[in-house]
Amino acid sequence: AVNVWHYIQLKNRNHDIQEKLKGSRRIKCQWLLYNLSAGSAPIVTFLFWTIAYDGSGVTFINCSTHGANAAAVFLDLWITRMPMRMLHMVHGVAFGLVYSAFSVCYWYLGGTNQYGEPFIYKVLNYGESPLKAVYYIVAISFIVAPVIHSMFFLLYRLRVFLHRFLKVMDRRHKCDTDIKEN
């Protein structure tokens, strides 16, 4: 919201927006947070419904925690002009590793899930099967996160292509209309 307000203020004062915002820490922070949410929300959704979901019934909590956020990120990808870069997949990988470190600390310090079990998700049960948990961490961080980022990057490129295509078509339509009027 602060960045939007700042953008509007610069535009109202007829400043060179590109020049003023170039290198802005707030913009970089917003971009990082966008990359983290765009990468983590679909991963959480995909992994919950394919690995962690036990078939016990669909609840509002399950849907909002493990689905609505991915839908919001997907919608956000289509309606904003936030650019995506392939190199930024490193943000998702780093987030996966940080979350993994958190889950190990959580388990080691005695944290439990909502059922009192000593793990956040069953596949991250370090007490019973630490090797399996490490396999999941490596696969999620170094395979799933880059694949999901790549898919979102392709959707971003499709959005840019459609925008440019429709812009050209609009110009052609305006030119055709101008010619017919004369």
Summary of the structure (lengths in Angstrom):
residues: 182
radius of gyration: 21.9
end to end distance: 46.1
largest distance: 79.6
contacts: 462
relative contact order: 0.10
helix: 78%
strand: 0%
